[in-house]
Amino acid sequence: MPGFGEQLERLEAIVRKLEAEDLDLDEALKLFEEGVERLRAAREQLTQAEGKVKKALKGEGPPAIDG
């Protein structure tokens, strides 16, 4: 699965293409569907990261590495 940054970059590219006036309906629909899937994946990644942060703040995460 692409990283969050990669998902965001692709979503931005999709939005730019969808805003273009010379896009046909079939291509626009394909891009929209891809965008929805990428948005779902990015949200899931954010949710997982939020859970890890909450655990770490509660002291439930892996032990800190002294260095």
C-alpha positions as CSV (number, residue, x, y, z in Angstrom):
1,M,0.0,0.0,0.0
2,P,1.4,3.4,-0.9
3,G,2.3,5.7,2.0
4,F,0.1,8.5,3.2
5,G,2.2,11.2,1.3
6,E,1.9,9.2,-1.9
7,Q,-1.8,8.8,-1.5
8,L,-2.2,12.6,-0.9
9,E,-0.1,13.5,-3.9
10,R,-2.1,11.2,-6.2
11,L,-5.4,12.6,-4.8
12,E,-4.2,16.1,-5.6
13,A,-3.3,15.0,-9.1
14,I,-6.7,13.4,-9.5
15,V,-8.4,16.6,-8.4
16,R,-6.4,18.7,-10.9
17,K,-7.4,16.3,-13.7
18,L,-11.1,16.3,-12.6
19,E,-11.1,20.1,-12.7
20,A,-9.8,20.1,-16.3
21,E,-12.6,21.0,-18.8
22,D,-11.4,18.6,-21.5
23,L,-11.9,15.4,-19.5
24,D,-14.5,12.9,-20.9
25,L,-17.1,11.4,-18.7
26,D,-15.6,7.8,-18.7
27,E,-12.2,9.1,-17.6
28,A,-13.7,11.4,-15.0
29,L,-15.6,8.5,-13.5
30,K,-12.5,6.3,-13.4
31,L,-10.5,9.1,-11.7
32,F,-13.3,9.7,-9.2
33,E,-13.5,6.0,-8.3
34,E,-9.8,5.9,-7.8
35,G,-9.9,9.0,-5.7
36,V,-12.6,7.6,-3.4
37,E,-10.5,4.4,-2.9
38,R,-7.3,6.4,-2.2
39,L,-9.2,8.7,0.2
40,R,-10.5,5.6,2.1
41,A,-7.0,4.2,2.3
42,A,-5.5,7.5,3.5
43,R,-8.2,7.8,6.2
44,E,-7.4,4.3,7.4
45,Q,-3.7,5.1,7.6
46,L,-4.5,8.3,9.6
47,T,-6.8,6.3,11.9
48,Q,-4.1,3.7,12.5
49,A,-1.5,6.4,13.2
50,E,-3.9,8.2,15.6
51,G,-4.3,4.9,17.5
52,K,-0.6,4.5,17.8
53,V,-0.1,8.0,19.0
54,K,-2.8,7.6,21.6
55,K,-1.3,4.4,22.9
56,A,2.2,6.0,23.0
57,L,0.8,8.9,25.0
58,K,-0.9,6.5,27.4
59,G,2.4,4.6,27.8
60,E,1.0,1.5,26.1
61,G,3.3,1.6,23.2
62,P,6.7,0.0,22.7
63,P,9.4,1.1,25.1
64,A,11.4,4.1,24.2
65,I,14.9,3.5,22.8
66,D,17.6,5.2,24.9
67,G,20.3,6.6,22.7
